[in-house]
Structure formats: structure tokens, C-alpha cells
Amino acid sequence: MFIIIYNKNIIVSKALEGGCRLGLINHVRELRARDRLSQSELAQMIGASRQTIAMIERGDYAPSVVLALKIAVIFKEPVERVFALDDA
């Protein structure tokens, strides 16, 4: 479901029948293995904790835009290659 705010009025519209439910998928684990980085090394490079990287890889945490962009830069990949929306 999308919420559109216009002139302080809230209009709710359905994107799809039954609402729009999209999940975040990521390829952090695969890219990290490709580049032979540990979770701790990646975390240090982007200014996060190892636990944050572990949660991102498990899909338990959706990173901020800034964190997602930092991860993409480290892997030299477009952010869309690292993170994507998937029907859940």
C-alpha cells in the first residue's frame, strides 16, 4: 500500500489487489565471498558493526540508503546489483 501526502491530506491507494508487499533481497554474502572479505572487514570499511553485516546478510535488517550505497561502492557494483525488491 502506498501513502501519498498532498497538502497535509493523506490519500491511501492500493498498488495491487490486496496491497503491495515487497521484501528486500541482497547479495552481500555472495559479493563479500567474491572479494574475500570477512564480515568484520566489510563492517570496518563502511563504518558499521560486524553484527550489522550479519543481520543484513540474513535479511533481518534493511540498511539505510547511505549504508547500502557504501556497500555498493566497496563492491564496485550498482546498488541495484547488491539490493533489490522482491515480491514477498
C-alpha positions as CSV (number, residue, x, y, z in Angstrom):
1,M,0.0,0.0,0.0
2,F,1.3,3.4,-0.9
3,I,0.6,6.5,1.2
4,I,0.7,9.8,-0.7
5,I,0.8,13.0,1.3
6,Y,-0.5,16.0,-0.5
7,N,-1.4,19.4,1.1
8,K,-1.5,17.7,4.5
9,N,-4.2,15.3,3.3
10,I,-3.4,11.7,3.4
11,I,-4.7,9.6,0.4
12,V,-4.3,5.9,0.6
13,S,-4.3,3.9,-2.6
14,K,-3.8,0.2,-3.3
15,A,-0.9,-0.5,-5.7
16,L,-2.0,-4.1,-6.2
17,E,-5.1,-6.0,-5.2
18,G,-4.6,-6.9,-1.5
19,G,-1.9,-4.2,-1.2
20,C,1.8,-4.2,-2.3
21,R,4.1,-6.4,-0.2
22,L,7.7,-6.2,-1.3
23,G,10.7,-7.7,0.5
24,L,14.3,-6.7,0.3
25,I,16.7,-9.2,-1.0
26,N,20.5,-8.8,-1.1
27,H,23.7,-10.3,-2.5
28,V,26.0,-9.0,0.2
29,R,27.2,-12.5,1.3
30,E,28.0,-13.6,-2.3
31,L,29.8,-10.3,-3.1
32,R,31.7,-10.4,0.2
33,A,32.8,-14.0,-0.6
34,R,33.8,-13.0,-4.2
35,D,36.0,-10.2,-2.8
36,R,37.3,-12.4,0.1
37,L,36.2,-10.1,2.8
38,S,35.1,-11.1,6.3
39,Q,32.1,-9.6,7.9
40,S,34.4,-7.6,10.2
41,E,36.5,-6.3,7.3
42,L,33.4,-5.1,5.4
43,A,31.9,-3.6,8.5
44,Q,35.1,-1.6,9.2
45,M,35.2,-0.3,5.7
46,I,31.7,1.1,5.8
47,G,31.7,2.2,9.5
48,A,29.3,-0.4,10.8
49,S,29.5,-3.3,13.2
50,R,30.0,-7.0,12.2
51,Q,26.6,-7.7,13.7
52,T,25.0,-5.2,11.3
53,I,26.6,-7.0,8.3
54,A,25.4,-10.4,9.6
55,M,21.8,-9.1,10.1
56,I,21.8,-7.6,6.5
57,E,23.0,-10.9,5.1
58,R,20.3,-12.8,6.9
59,G,17.7,-10.4,5.8
60,D,16.9,-9.3,9.3
61,Y,17.9,-5.7,8.8
62,A,17.3,-3.3,5.9
63,P,20.2,-0.9,5.7
64,S,19.8,2.9,5.3
65,V,20.3,4.3,1.9
66,V,23.7,5.6,2.9
67,L,24.8,2.3,4.2
68,A,23.5,0.5,1.1
69,L,25.4,2.9,-1.1
70,K,28.6,2.5,0.9
71,I,28.3,-1.3,0.5
72,A,27.8,-0.9,-3.3
73,V,30.8,1.3,-3.6
74,I,33.0,-1.2,-1.7
75,F,31.9,-4.0,-4.1
76,K,32.2,-1.7,-7.2
77,E,28.6,-2.6,-8.2
78,P,25.5,-0.6,-8.7
79,V,23.3,-0.6,-5.6
80,E,20.6,-2.4,-7.7
81,R,23.0,-5.3,-8.1
82,V,23.5,-5.5,-4.3
83,F,20.0,-4.8,-3.1
84,A,16.6,-5.4,-4.8
85,L,12.9,-5.6,-4.1
86,D,11.2,-8.9,-4.4
87,D,7.6,-10.0,-4.0
88,A,7.2,-11.4,-0.6
